[in-house]
Amino acid sequence: MNIAPEKILRYLTRIAVPALFCSGFIAQCANPMAPQGGPRDSLPPVVVAGSPQNGSTNFHEKRIYIEFDEYVKLKDQQKEFFTSPKMEKSPILMIRGRGIQIDIQDTLAENTTYSLNFGSSIEDNNEGNPLHGYRYVFSTGAYIDSMVMSGYTVDAFKKD
């Protein structure tokens, strides 16, 4: 009895394909579940660049961009963010990519050192870890003022 090779191939295909599917269902190779992730992020965002750089002198820009190592968000900026000296028109803060864009609305005084104090308003986007006490400082003059005042007081009544 001579059987044609085409018939043998068709017969094996009819048996092999269902056998493969059945073995896949029986074996259950993968167990679907959520990915484990990794350790919880507990570090605040880190400043990687600034344009212009923090501590710039002869500053005459209207826009500042501060870039971080991860995506950030602003929280309670009305309570946390302030400028020193106080500006008549408060700067506008916006999230742009992995950073914060600050648009200065006010006219800056000549030969003055400005400090933008963010408090705890900058947080990482995923875990909400705050960057405490970040300050961006620039001067419209040739040097950064130390913003430190020293001296002593005398009580005239006690001569103390």
DSSP file (Angstrom, degrees, kcal/mol; ACC not computed):
  #  RESIDUE AA STRUCTURE BP1 BP2  ACC     N-H-->O    O-->H-N    N-H-->O    O-->H-N    TCO  KAPPA ALPHA  PHI   PSI    X-CA   Y-CA   Z-CA
    1    1 A M              0   0    0      0, 0.0     2,-0.6     0, 0.0     0, 0.0   0.000 360.0 360.0 360.0 121.3    0.0    0.0    0.0
    2    2 A N        -     0   0    0      0, 0.0     2,-0.4     0, 0.0     0, 0.0  -0.919 360.0-164.6-111.5 116.0    1.5    3.2   -1.2
    3    3 A I        -     0   0    0     -2,-0.6     5,-0.0     1,-0.0     0, 0.0  -0.828  26.3-113.3-103.3 138.2    0.2    6.4    0.4
    4    4 A A    >>  -     0   0    0     -2,-0.4     4,-1.5     1,-0.1     3,-0.6  -0.411  18.7-127.5 -69.5 141.1    0.9    9.8   -1.2
    5    5 A P  H 3> S+     0   0    0      0, 0.0     4,-2.2     0, 0.0     5,-0.2   0.800 108.1  60.5 -60.2 -28.9    3.2   12.1    0.8
    6    6 A E  H 3> S+     0   0    0      1,-0.2     4,-2.3     2,-0.2     5,-0.2   0.898 103.6  49.7 -65.5 -38.9    0.7   14.9    0.5
    7    7 A K  H <> S+     0   0    0     -3,-0.6     4,-2.4     2,-0.2    -1,-0.2   0.884 110.0  50.4 -67.1 -38.2   -1.9   12.9    2.3
    8    8 A I  H  X S+     0   0    0     -4,-1.5     4,-2.5     2,-0.2    -2,-0.2   0.917 111.0  48.9 -65.2 -42.9    0.5   12.0    5.1
    9    9 A L  H  X S+     0   0    0     -4,-2.2     4,-2.2     2,-0.2    -2,-0.2   0.907 112.2  48.3 -64.0 -42.3    1.4   15.7    5.6
   10   10 A R  H  X S+     0   0    0     -4,-2.3     4,-2.1     2,-0.2    -2,-0.2   0.908 111.8  50.0 -64.0 -41.2   -2.3   16.7    5.7
   11   11 A Y  H  X S+     0   0    0     -4,-2.4     4,-1.3     1,-0.2    -2,-0.2   0.920 111.8  46.9 -63.8 -44.8   -3.0   14.0    8.2
   12   12 A L  H  X S+     0   0    0     -4,-2.5     4,-3.3     1,-0.2     5,-0.2   0.871 111.0  52.8 -65.2 -37.4   -0.1   15.0   10.5
   13   13 A T  H  X S+     0   0    0     -4,-2.2     4,-1.9     1,-0.2    -1,-0.2   0.901 106.5  52.8 -65.2 -41.0   -1.1   18.7   10.2
   14   14 A R  H  < S+     0   0    0     -4,-2.1    -1,-0.2     1,-0.2    -2,-0.2   0.826 119.2  35.4 -63.8 -31.3   -4.7   17.9   11.3
   15   15 A I  H  X S+     0   0    0     -4,-1.3     4,-1.4    -5,-0.2    -2,-0.2   0.873 116.9  50.7 -89.2 -41.1   -3.4   16.1   14.4
   16   16 A A  H  X S+     0   0    0     -4,-3.3     4,-2.2     2,-0.2    -3,-0.2   0.889 105.3  53.8 -69.7 -41.9   -0.4   18.3   15.3
   17   17 A V  H  X S+     0   0    0     -4,-1.9     4,-1.9    -5,-0.2     5,-0.2   0.953 112.3  42.0 -64.4 -50.9   -2.0   21.7   15.2
   18   18 A P  H  > S+     0   0    0      0, 0.0     4,-2.5     0, 0.0    -1,-0.2   0.861 112.5  56.4 -63.3 -32.1   -4.9   20.8   17.7
   19   19 A A  H  X S+     0   0    0     -4,-1.4     4,-2.2     2,-0.2    -2,-0.2   0.900 106.7  49.4 -65.3 -39.7   -2.4   18.9   19.8
   20   20 A L  H  X S+     0   0    0     -4,-2.2     4,-1.7     2,-0.2    -1,-0.2   0.922 112.1  47.4 -65.3 -43.8   -0.2   22.1   20.2
   21   21 A F  H  X S+     0   0    0     -4,-1.9     4,-1.9     1,-0.2    -2,-0.2   0.917 112.4  49.6 -63.9 -42.5   -3.2   24.3   21.1
   22   22 A C  H  X S+     0   0    0     -4,-2.5     4,-2.1     1,-0.2    -1,-0.2   0.899 108.9  51.5 -64.7 -40.1   -4.4   21.7   23.7
   23   23 A S  H  X S+     0   0    0     -4,-2.2     4,-2.4     1,-0.2    -1,-0.2   0.854 107.7  54.3 -66.3 -33.0   -1.0   21.4   25.3
   24   24 A G  H  X S+     0   0    0     -4,-1.7     4,-1.6     2,-0.2     5,-0.5   0.901 110.2  45.4 -65.7 -41.5   -0.8   25.2   25.6
   25   25 A F  H  < S+     0   0    0     -4,-1.9    -2,-0.2     1,-0.2    -1,-0.2   0.873 115.4  47.0 -69.7 -36.3   -4.1   25.4   27.4
   26   26 A I  H  < S+     0   0    0     -4,-2.1    -2,-0.2    -5,-0.2    -1,-0.2   0.904 113.3  47.1 -72.2 -41.2   -3.2   22.5   29.7
   27   27 A A  H  < S-     0   0    0     -4,-2.4    -2,-0.2    -5,-0.2    -1,-0.2   0.823  84.3-157.8 -72.9 -31.8    0.3   23.8   30.6
   28   28 A Q     <  -     0   0    0     -4,-1.6    -3,-0.1    -5,-0.2    -4,-0.1   0.974   9.7-169.8  47.6  69.6   -0.7   27.4   31.4
   29   29 A C        +     0   0    0     -5,-0.5     2,-0.4     1,-0.0    -1,-0.1   0.872  62.3  43.1 -58.8 -43.8    2.7   28.8   30.8
   30   30 A A        -     0   0    0      2,-0.0    -1,-0.0     0, 0.0     0, 0.0  -0.847  64.5-152.0-113.4 143.5    2.1   32.3   32.1
   31   31 A N        -     0   0    0     -2,-0.4     2,-0.1     2,-0.0    -2,-0.0  -0.919  27.6-133.7-109.5 104.6    0.2   33.4   35.2
   32   32 A P        +     0   0    0      0, 0.0     2,-0.3     0, 0.0    -2,-0.0  -0.362  44.6 138.5 -66.7 131.6   -1.2   36.9   34.5
   33   33 A M        -     0   0    0     -2,-0.1     3,-0.1     0, 0.0    -2,-0.0  -0.971  56.0 -78.4-160.4 165.8   -0.6   39.4   37.3
   34   34 A A        -     0   0    0     -2,-0.3     2,-0.0     1,-0.1     0, 0.0  -0.407  56.7 -98.9 -68.9 146.3    0.3   43.0   37.8
   35   35 A P        -     0   0    0      0, 0.0    -1,-0.1     0, 0.0     0, 0.0  -0.356  24.5-131.5 -65.6 147.7    4.1   43.8   37.6
   36   36 A Q        -     0   0    0      1,-0.2     2,-1.1    -3,-0.1    -2,-0.1   0.815  29.0-162.6 -72.7 -31.8    5.9   44.1   40.9
   37   37 A G        -     0   0    0      3,-0.0    -1,-0.2     2,-0.0     3,-0.0  -0.706  26.7-104.5  89.9 -96.3    7.6   47.4   40.1
   38   38 A G        -     0   0    0     -2,-1.1     3,-0.1     3,-0.0     2,-0.0  -0.972  60.1 -18.2 159.4-166.4   10.5   47.8   42.5
   39   39 A P  S    S-     0   0    0      0, 0.0     2,-0.1     0, 0.0     3,-0.0  -0.339  76.3 -96.2 -67.6 150.5   11.3   49.8   45.6
   40   40 A R        -     0   0    0      1,-0.1     2,-0.5     2,-0.0    -3,-0.0  -0.412  36.8-115.4 -67.4 136.7    9.3   52.9   46.4
   41   41 A D        +     0   0    0      1,-0.1    -1,-0.1    -2,-0.1    88,-0.1  -0.637  43.6 163.3 -74.2 119.8   10.8   56.2   45.2
   42   42 A S        +     0   0    0     -2,-0.5    -1,-0.1     2,-0.1    -2,-0.0   0.326  41.1  99.4-120.1   5.1   11.6   58.2   48.3
   43   43 A L        -     0   0    0      1,-0.1    86,-0.2    86,-0.1     3,-0.1  -0.747  69.5-124.7 -97.7 140.6   14.0   60.8   46.9
   44   44 A P        -     0   0    0      0, 0.0    87,-0.1     0, 0.0    79,-0.1  -0.316  43.6 -81.0 -72.8 164.2   12.9   64.3   45.9
   45   45 A P        -     0   0    0      0, 0.0     2,-0.4     0, 0.0    79,-0.0  -0.298  43.9-137.9 -63.6 152.3   13.5   65.6   42.4
   46   46 A V        -     0   0    0     -3,-0.1    23,-1.7    85,-0.0     2,-0.4  -0.940  13.5-121.3-116.5 133.7   17.0   66.9   41.6
   47   47 A V  E     +A   68   0A   0     -2,-0.4    21,-0.3    21,-0.2     3,-0.1  -0.590  32.6 172.3 -72.5 126.8   17.8   70.0   39.6
   48   48 A V  E     -     0   0A   0     19,-2.6     2,-0.3    -2,-0.4    20,-0.2   0.665  61.2  -1.1-108.3 -24.0   19.9   69.1   36.5
   49   49 A A  E     -A   67   0A   0     18,-1.4    18,-2.8     3,-0.0    -1,-0.4  -0.991  52.1-160.6-161.6 158.6   20.0   72.4   34.6
   50   50 A G  E     -A   66   0A   0     -2,-0.3    16,-0.2    16,-0.2     3,-0.1  -0.995  21.7-127.4-144.0 142.2   18.8   75.9   34.6
   51   51 A S  E    S+A   65   0A   0     14,-2.7    14,-2.0    -2,-0.3     2,-0.2  -0.927 108.7  18.5-132.8 109.9   18.5   78.5   31.8
   52   52 A P  S    S-     0   0    0      0, 0.0    -1,-0.3     0, 0.0    13,-0.2   0.682 117.7-107.9 -64.9 165.0   19.9   80.9   32.7
   53   53 A Q    >   -     0   0    0     -2,-0.2     3,-1.2     1,-0.1     2,-0.2  -0.220  34.5 -94.0 -65.1 151.0   21.9   79.2   35.5
   54   54 A N  T 3  S+     0   0    0      1,-0.2    84,-0.2    84,-0.1    -1,-0.1  -0.454 114.8  31.7 -61.0 132.8   21.1   79.6   39.1
   55   55 A G  T 3  S+     0   0    0     82,-3.2    -1,-0.2     1,-0.2    83,-0.2   0.625  84.9 162.6  90.8  15.8   23.3   82.4   40.5
   56   56 A S  B <   -d  138   0B   0     -3,-1.2    83,-2.3    81,-0.6     2,-0.3  -0.354  23.0-153.5 -69.5 147.3   23.4   84.4   37.2
   57   57 A T  S    S+     0   0    0     81,-0.2    85,-0.2     1,-0.2    83,-0.2  -0.736  73.1  33.2-113.8 168.0   24.5   88.0   37.2
   58   58 A N  S    S-     0   0    0     83,-3.2     2,-0.4    -2,-0.3    82,-0.3   0.899  83.3-177.6  51.0  44.8   23.7   90.8   34.7
   59   59 A F        +     0   0    0     80,-2.7    -1,-0.2    -3,-0.2    79,-0.0  -0.591  25.7 153.5 -79.6 126.2   20.3   89.1   34.4
   60   60 A H        +     0   0    0     -2,-0.4    -1,-0.1    -3,-0.1     2,-0.1   0.038  33.1 123.3-139.6  27.1   17.9   90.7   31.9
   61   61 A E        -     0   0    0      1,-0.1     3,-0.1     2,-0.0    -2,-0.0  -0.379  48.7-156.2 -86.6 166.0   15.7   87.8   30.9
   62   62 A K  S    S+     0   0    0      1,-0.2    42,-2.7    -2,-0.1     2,-0.4   0.402  79.1  52.8-115.4  -6.1   11.9   87.4   31.1
   63   63 A R  E     - B   0 103A   0     40,-0.2     2,-0.4     2,-0.0    40,-0.2  -0.997  58.5-172.3-137.6 136.6   11.8   83.6   31.2
   64   64 A I  E     - B   0 102A   0     38,-2.5    38,-3.1    -2,-0.4     2,-0.4  -0.968   5.3-164.0-123.5 140.5   13.6   81.1   33.4
   65   65 A Y  E     -AB  51 101A   0    -14,-2.0   -14,-2.7    -2,-0.4     2,-0.5  -0.990   1.7-169.6-127.9 125.0   13.5   77.3   32.9
   66   66 A I  E     -AB  50 100A   0     34,-2.5    34,-2.4    -2,-0.4     2,-0.3  -0.964  11.5-157.2-114.7 120.0   14.6   74.9   35.6
   67   67 A E  E     -AB  49  99A   0    -18,-2.8   -19,-2.6    -2,-0.5   -18,-1.4  -0.770   6.5-162.7-102.7 142.9   15.0   71.2   34.5
   68   68 A F  E     -A   47   0A   0     30,-2.7   -21,-0.2    -2,-0.3    30,-0.1  -0.702  32.6-113.0-118.1 169.0   14.8   68.2   36.9
   69   69 A D  S    S+     0   0    0    -23,-1.7     2,-0.3    -2,-0.2   -22,-0.1   0.531 100.6  20.5 -80.2  -6.5   15.9   64.6   36.7
   70   70 A E  S    S-     0   0    0     28,-0.3    -2,-0.2   -24,-0.2     2,-0.1  -0.945 101.1 -72.1-151.0 169.5   12.2   63.4   36.7
   71   71 A Y        -     0   0    0     -2,-0.3    54,-2.6    53,-0.1    55,-0.3  -0.436  54.1-167.0 -68.4 140.4    8.8   64.8   36.0
   72   72 A V  E     -G  124   0C   0     25,-0.4     2,-0.3    52,-0.3    52,-0.2  -0.775  13.0-155.7-125.4 167.2    7.6   67.3   38.6
   73   73 A K  E     -G  123   0C   0     50,-2.6    50,-2.4    -2,-0.3     2,-0.4  -0.956  20.0-121.3-138.4 158.9    4.3   69.0   39.7
   74   74 A L  E     -G  122   0C   0     -2,-0.3     2,-0.4    48,-0.2    48,-0.2  -0.870  27.0-172.8-103.3 133.9    3.6   72.2   41.6
   75   75 A K        -     0   0    0     46,-2.5     5,-0.1    -2,-0.4    45,-0.1  -0.994  65.6 -11.7-130.4 131.2    1.6   72.0   44.8
   76   76 A D  S >> S+     0   0    0     -2,-0.4     4,-2.8     1,-0.1     3,-0.8   0.853  72.1 161.8  52.6  42.1    0.2   75.0   46.8
   77   77 A Q  H 3>  +     0   0    0      1,-0.2     4,-1.6     2,-0.2    -1,-0.1   0.782  68.6  61.5 -65.7 -24.9    2.3   77.5   44.9
   78   78 A Q  H 34 S+     0   0    0      1,-0.2    -1,-0.2     2,-0.2    -2,-0.1   0.859 116.4  31.5 -67.1 -33.1    0.1   80.4   46.1
   79   79 A K  H <4 S+     0   0    0     -3,-0.8    -2,-0.2     1,-0.1    -1,-0.2   0.835 128.4  37.1 -89.5 -36.7    1.1   79.6   49.7
   80   80 A E  H  < S+     0   0    0     -4,-2.8     2,-0.4    -5,-0.1    -3,-0.2   0.837  99.1  76.9 -90.0 -36.4    4.7   78.2   49.2
   81   81 A F     <  +     0   0    0     -4,-1.6     2,-0.3    -5,-0.3    37,-0.2  -0.624  52.8 151.6 -87.1 131.3    6.2   80.4   46.4
   82   82 A F  E     -E  117   0B   0     35,-2.1    35,-2.9    -2,-0.4     2,-0.3  -0.986  31.6-133.9-151.0 159.3    7.4   83.9   47.1
   83   83 A T  E     -E  116   0B   0     -2,-0.3    33,-0.2    33,-0.2    31,-0.0  -0.831  20.8-121.8-113.3 152.1   10.0   86.4   45.7
   84   84 A S  E    S+E  115   0B   0     31,-2.2    31,-2.4    -2,-0.3     2,-0.2  -0.966 103.7  30.3-136.5 120.3   12.4   88.5   47.6
   85   85 A P  S    S-     0   0    0      0, 0.0    -1,-0.2     0, 0.0    30,-0.1   0.608 113.8-110.1 -67.8 158.0   12.2   91.5   47.1
   86   86 A K        -     0   0    0     -2,-0.2     2,-0.3     1,-0.1    -2,-0.1  -0.335  29.3-138.4 -62.4 134.8    8.5   91.2   46.5
   87   87 A M        -     0   0    0      1,-0.1     3,-0.1    -2,-0.0    -4,-0.1  -0.733   9.2-133.8 -94.1 144.5    7.5   91.8   42.8
   88   88 A E  S    S+     0   0    0     -2,-0.3     2,-0.6     1,-0.2    -1,-0.1   0.943 101.7  37.9 -59.9 -49.1    4.5   93.9   42.0
   89   89 A K  S    S-     0   0    0     18,-0.1    17,-0.5    -3,-0.1    16,-0.4  -0.927  95.5-128.7-106.4 117.4    3.3   91.3   39.5
   90   90 A S        -     0   0    0     -2,-0.6    -2,-0.0    15,-0.1    -4,-0.0  -0.355  28.9-104.4 -65.2 140.7    4.0   87.8   40.6
   91   91 A P        -     0   0    0      0, 0.0     2,-0.5     0, 0.0    13,-0.2  -0.264  31.1-119.4 -62.2 152.5    5.8   85.5   38.2
   92   92 A I  E     -C  103   0A   0     11,-2.5    11,-2.7     2,-0.0     2,-0.4  -0.857  25.5-156.7 -97.1 125.7    3.8   82.9   36.3
   93   93 A L  E     +C  102   0A   0     -2,-0.5     2,-0.3     9,-0.2     9,-0.2  -0.886  16.9 171.4-106.1 131.5    4.9   79.3   37.0
   94   94 A M  E     -C  101   0A   0      7,-2.4     7,-3.4    -2,-0.4     2,-0.5  -0.988  33.7-119.5-138.3 146.5    4.1   76.5   34.5
   95   95 A I  E     +C  100   0A   0     -2,-0.3     2,-0.4     5,-0.2     5,-0.2  -0.748  32.4 177.4 -83.4 129.0    5.2   72.9   34.1
   96   96 A R  E >   -C   99   0A   0      3,-2.3     3,-1.3    -2,-0.5     2,-0.2  -0.919  57.0 -57.1-135.3 107.2    7.0   72.2   30.8
   97   97 A G  T 3  S-     0   0    0     -2,-0.4   -25,-0.4     1,-0.3    -1,-0.0  -0.404 121.1 -13.4  62.1-126.7    8.3   68.7   30.2
   98   98 A R  T 3  S+     0   0    0     -2,-0.2   -30,-2.7   -27,-0.1     2,-0.3  -0.009 131.0  51.1 -94.7  28.8   10.6   67.7   33.0
   99   99 A G  E <  S-BC  67  96A   0     -3,-1.3    -3,-2.3   -32,-0.2     2,-0.4  -0.843  79.2-100.5-150.8-174.7   10.9   71.2   34.3
  100  100 A I  E     -BC  66  95A   0    -34,-2.4   -34,-2.5    -2,-0.3     2,-0.5  -0.971  23.8-153.1-120.5 130.5    9.3   74.5   35.5
  101  101 A Q  E     -BC  65  94A   0     -7,-3.4    -7,-2.4    -2,-0.4     2,-0.5  -0.901   9.2-163.4-103.0 129.9    9.0   77.6   33.3
  102  102 A I  E     -BC  64  93A   0    -38,-3.1   -38,-2.5    -2,-0.5     2,-0.6  -0.964   1.4-162.9-117.5 118.6    8.9   80.9   35.1
  103  103 A D  E     -BC  63  92A   0    -11,-2.7   -11,-2.5    -2,-0.5     2,-0.5  -0.905  14.1-142.6-103.2 118.4    7.7   83.9   33.2
  104  104 A I        +     0   0    0    -42,-2.7   -14,-0.1    -2,-0.6     4,-0.1  -0.708  20.6 178.5 -84.1 121.5    8.6   87.2   34.9
  105  105 A Q        +     0   0    0     -2,-0.5    -1,-0.2   -16,-0.4     2,-0.1   0.677  56.1  76.4 -94.0 -22.4    5.8   89.8   34.5
  106  106 A D  S    S-     0   0    0    -17,-0.5     2,-0.5     1,-0.1   -19,-0.0  -0.468  85.9-107.5 -93.2 159.3    7.3   92.6   36.5
  107  107 A T        -     0   0    0     -2,-0.1     2,-0.3     1,-0.0   -19,-0.2  -0.761  39.6-131.0 -82.9 128.4   10.1   95.1   35.5
  108  108 A L        -     0   0    0     -2,-0.5     2,-0.1    -4,-0.1   -21,-0.0  -0.615  16.1-119.8 -86.3 139.5   13.2   94.2   37.4
  109  109 A A    >   -     0   0    0     -2,-0.3     3,-0.6     1,-0.1    31,-0.2  -0.447  33.8-103.2 -74.0 148.8   15.2   96.9   39.3
  110  110 A E  T 3  S+     0   0    0      1,-0.2    31,-0.2    -2,-0.1    -1,-0.1  -0.393  98.1  10.4 -71.4 149.5   18.8   97.6   38.3
  111  111 A N  T 3  S+     0   0    0     29,-0.3     2,-0.4     1,-0.2    -1,-0.2   0.869  96.9 133.8  49.9  47.3   21.6   96.2   40.6
  112  112 A T    <   -     0   0    0     -3,-0.6    28,-2.5    29,-0.0     2,-0.5  -0.979  52.5-137.9-128.5 138.0   19.3   94.1   42.6
  113  113 A T  E     - F   0 139B   0     -2,-0.4     2,-0.4    26,-0.2    26,-0.3  -0.850  23.4-162.6 -94.7 126.5   19.6   90.5   43.7
  114  114 A Y  E     - F   0 138B   0     24,-3.3    24,-2.2    -2,-0.5     2,-0.4  -0.848   6.0-161.6-110.1 145.1   16.3   88.5   43.4
  115  115 A S  E     -EF  84 137B   0    -31,-2.4   -31,-2.2    -2,-0.4     2,-0.7  -0.990   5.9-158.5-128.3 123.7   15.5   85.3   45.1
  116  116 A L  E     -EF  83 136B   0     20,-3.2    20,-2.4    -2,-0.4     2,-0.6  -0.905  15.9-162.9 -99.7 111.4   12.7   83.0   44.0
  117  117 A N  E     -EF  82 135B   0    -35,-2.9   -35,-2.1    -2,-0.7    18,-0.2  -0.859  14.9-178.1-103.2 119.5   11.8   80.8   46.9
  118  118 A F    >   -     0   0    0     16,-2.8     3,-2.4    -2,-0.6     2,-0.2   0.570  13.5-170.1 -94.0 -10.8    9.8   77.6   46.1
  119  119 A G  T 3   -     0   0    0     15,-0.5    14,-1.1     1,-0.3    15,-0.9  -0.387  69.7 -33.5  58.7-123.5    9.3   76.3   49.7
  120  120 A S  T 3  S+     0   0    0     12,-0.2    -1,-0.3    -2,-0.2    12,-0.1  -0.019 107.3 112.0-115.3  26.6    7.9   72.8   49.3
  121  121 A S    <   +     0   0    0     -3,-2.4   -46,-2.5    10,-0.1     2,-0.6   0.672  58.1  80.1 -77.9 -16.1    5.8   73.5   46.2
  122  122 A I  E     +GH  74 131C   0      9,-0.5     9,-3.1   -48,-0.2     2,-0.3  -0.826  58.6 165.4 -96.3 123.4    8.0   71.3   43.9
  123  123 A E  E     -GH  73 130C   0    -50,-2.4   -50,-2.6    -2,-0.6     2,-0.1  -0.943  41.3-102.4-131.7 153.6    7.2   67.6   44.1
  124  124 A D  E  >  -G   72   0C   0      5,-1.6     4,-1.0    -2,-0.3   -52,-0.3  -0.497  33.6-125.2 -73.0 151.8    8.0   64.6   42.0
  125  125 A N  T  4 S+     0   0    0    -54,-2.6   -53,-0.1    -2,-0.1    -1,-0.1   0.817  98.1  42.0 -71.1 -33.5    5.0   63.5   39.8
  126  126 A N  T  4 S+     0   0    0    -55,-0.3    -1,-0.1     1,-0.1   -54,-0.1   0.965 129.7  14.6 -83.9 -55.1    4.8   59.9   40.8
  127  127 A E  T  4 S-     0   0    0      2,-0.1    -2,-0.1   -87,-0.0    -1,-0.1   0.600  93.0-122.8-101.3 -13.3    5.3   59.7   44.6
  128  128 A G     <  +     0   0    0     -4,-1.0    -3,-0.1     1,-0.2   -56,-0.0   0.775  45.1 169.1  77.3  26.3    4.8   63.3   45.6
  129  129 A N        -     0   0    0    -86,-0.2    -5,-1.6   -88,-0.1    -1,-0.2  -0.623  29.4-134.1 -73.3 120.1    8.3   63.6   47.3
  130  130 A P  E     -H  123   0C   0      0, 0.0     2,-0.9     0, 0.0    -7,-0.3  -0.466   3.8-136.2 -81.0 147.5    8.7   67.4   47.9
  131  131 A L  E >   -H  122   0C   0     -9,-3.1     3,-0.7    -2,-0.1    -9,-0.5  -0.886  33.4-146.3 -96.4 102.0   11.9   69.3   47.2
  132  132 A H  T 3   -     0   0    0     -2,-0.9   -12,-0.2     1,-0.2   -13,-0.1  -0.496  63.1  -4.3 -78.5 135.0   12.2   71.4   50.4
  133  133 A G  T 3  S+     0   0    0    -14,-1.1     2,-0.3    -2,-0.2    -1,-0.2   0.720  75.0 171.0  67.0  27.8   13.6   74.9   50.4
  134  134 A Y    <   -     0   0    0    -15,-0.9   -16,-2.8    -3,-0.7   -15,-0.5  -0.562   9.3-172.2 -75.1 133.6   14.7   75.3   46.8
  135  135 A R  E     - F   0 117B   0     -2,-0.3     2,-0.5   -18,-0.2   -18,-0.2  -0.984  16.8-158.2-126.7 136.6   15.8   78.9   45.8
  136  136 A Y  E     - F   0 116B   0    -20,-2.4   -20,-3.2    -2,-0.4     2,-0.4  -0.976  20.8-170.2-111.6 122.0   16.7   80.3   42.4
  137  137 A V  E     + F   0 115B   0     -2,-0.5   -82,-3.2   -22,-0.2   -81,-0.6  -0.916  13.3 159.2-119.8 137.7   18.8   83.4   42.8
  138  138 A F  E     -dF  56 114B   0    -24,-2.2   -24,-3.3    -2,-0.4     2,-0.4  -0.973  22.6-144.4-149.0 161.9   19.9   86.0   40.2
  139  139 A S  E     - F   0 113B   0    -83,-2.3   -80,-2.7    -2,-0.3   -26,-0.2  -0.987  13.7-153.4-131.9 139.8   21.1   89.5   40.1
  140  140 A T  S    S+     0   0    0    -28,-2.5   -29,-0.3    -2,-0.4   -27,-0.1   0.538  86.1  62.1 -83.1  -7.0   20.5   92.3   37.6
  141  141 A G  S    S-     0   0    0      2,-0.3   -83,-3.2   -29,-0.3   -82,-0.2  -0.203 106.8 -84.3-102.6-163.0   23.8   93.8   38.6
  142  142 A A  S    S+     0   0    0    -85,-0.2     2,-0.3   -84,-0.1   -85,-0.1   0.589 104.5  29.8 -84.6 -12.4   27.4   92.5   38.5
  143  143 A Y  S    S-     0   0    0    -87,-0.1     2,-0.5    -5,-0.0    -2,-0.3  -0.967  79.4-108.0-145.7 160.7   27.4   90.5   41.7
  144  144 A I        -     0   0    0     -2,-0.3     2,-0.2   -89,-0.1    -5,-0.1  -0.794  35.6-129.9 -89.3 123.9   25.0   88.5   43.9
  145  145 A D        -     0   0    0     -2,-0.5   -33,-0.0     1,-0.1    -1,-0.0  -0.511  10.6-133.7 -71.5 140.9   24.2   90.2   47.2
  146  146 A S        -     0   0    0     -2,-0.2    -1,-0.1     2,-0.1     3,-0.1   0.702  23.2-143.0 -70.4 -18.3   24.8   87.9   50.2
  147  147 A M        +     0   0    0      1,-0.2     2,-0.4   -34,-0.0    -1,-0.1   0.804  58.9 126.0  57.1  31.6   21.4   89.0   51.7
  148  148 A V        -     0   0    0      2,-0.0     2,-0.4     0, 0.0    -1,-0.2  -0.968  40.7-169.3-120.3 135.4   23.0   88.9   55.1
  149  149 A M        -     0   0    0     -2,-0.4     2,-0.3    -3,-0.1     0, 0.0  -0.979   7.6-176.7-123.6 137.1   23.0   91.7   57.5
  150  150 A S        +     0   0    0     -2,-0.4     2,-0.3     2,-0.0    -2,-0.0  -0.898  22.4 105.8-131.4 161.9   25.0   91.8   60.7
  151  151 A G        -     0   0    0     -2,-0.3     2,-0.3     2,-0.0    -2,-0.0  -0.978  50.6 -98.3 162.4-165.6   25.4   94.2   63.6
  152  152 A Y        -     0   0    0     -2,-0.3     2,-0.3     2,-0.0    -2,-0.0  -0.965  21.0-132.8-144.8 161.8   24.5   94.6   67.3
  153  153 A T        -     0   0    0     -2,-0.3     2,-0.4     7,-0.1    -2,-0.0  -0.852  11.6-153.9-117.4 153.3   21.8   96.3   69.3
  154  154 A V        -     0   0    0     -2,-0.3     2,-0.8     5,-0.0     3,-0.1  -0.988  13.0-139.9-128.3 134.5   22.2   98.5   72.4
  155  155 A D     >> -     0   0    0     -2,-0.4     4,-1.4     1,-0.2     5,-1.4  -0.853  14.8-162.6 -91.0 109.8   19.6   99.1   75.1
  156  156 A A  T  45S+     0   0    0     -2,-0.8    -1,-0.2     1,-0.2     0, 0.0   0.800  85.0  53.2 -66.7 -30.9   20.0  102.8   75.9
  157  157 A F  T  45S+     0   0    0      1,-0.2    -1,-0.2    -3,-0.1    -2,-0.0   0.893 121.4  29.2 -73.1 -39.1   18.1  102.6   79.2
  158  158 A K  T  45S-     0   0    0     -3,-0.1    -2,-0.2     0, 0.0    -1,-0.2   0.506  98.8-130.4 -97.7  -5.8   20.2   99.7   80.7
  159  159 A K  T  <5       0   0    0     -4,-1.4    -3,-0.2     1,-0.1    -2,-0.1   0.903 360.0 360.0  53.2  43.8   23.4  100.6   78.8
  160  160 A D      <       0   0    0     -5,-1.4    -4,-0.1     0, 0.0    -7,-0.1   0.355 360.0 360.0-111.1 360.0   23.5   97.0   77.8
